[in-house]
Amino acid sequence: PLPTVDSMPTIQQVEETLRSALEAEDVSVVDISGDCGSSFEVSVVSKQFEGKALLARHRLVNGALAGMMGDIHALSIKGAKTPAQAAAQ
């Protein structure tokens, strides 16, 4: 069965989950599905990314959202930066 709109994660839920799980300093979440909660674009700044390759950083983001991924159709990770990388831009 298809999930109902009520079961779809909200921008706030995705943001709070990423902030909490990754101890993120900055999180940006955009619902690119048109407010139905099935597709998100995220950018995260976290100390947990230090010393990790991009693939490992993306795995951390996906892992943080693992409990929601059954309801999320698409996740686009636009940024996974350390605080130093974010400050340099």
Residue pairs with C-beta under 8 A, 6 or more apart in sequence:
3 70
3 71
5 36
5 37
7 71
8 36
8 37
8 38
8 71
9 37
9 40
9 68
9 71
9 72
10 37
11 29
11 30
11 31
11 37
11 40
13 68
14 29
14 40
14 42
14 65
14 68
14 72
15 27
15 29
17 64
17 65
17 67
17 68
18 24
18 27
18 29
18 42
18 44
18 61
18 64
18 65
19 27
21 63
21 64
22 44
22 46
22 48
22 60
22 61
22 64
23 46
23 47
23 48
24 44
24 45
24 46
25 45
25 46
25 47
25 83
25 86
26 43
26 44
26 45
26 86
27 42
27 43
27 44
27 45
28 42
28 43
28 44
28 78
28 79
29 40
29 41
29 42
30 40
30 41
30 42
31 37
31 39
31 40
32 39
32 40
32 41
32 74
32 76
33 39
33 40
33 73
33 74
37 71
37 72
38 71
38 72
38 73
38 74
39 72
39 73
39 74
39 75
39 76
40 72
40 74
40 75
40 76
41 76
41 78
42 61
42 75
42 76
42 77
42 78
42 79
43 77
43 78
43 79
43 80
43 81
44 61
44 77
44 79
44 80
44 81
45 79
45 81
45 82
45 83
45 85
45 86
46 60
46 80
46 82
46 83
47 82
47 83
48 60
49 57
49 60
49 80
49 81
49 82
50 82
50 84
52 60
54 80
57 77
57 80
58 77
58 80
60 80
61 75
61 77
61 80
62 69
62 75
65 72
65 75
69 75
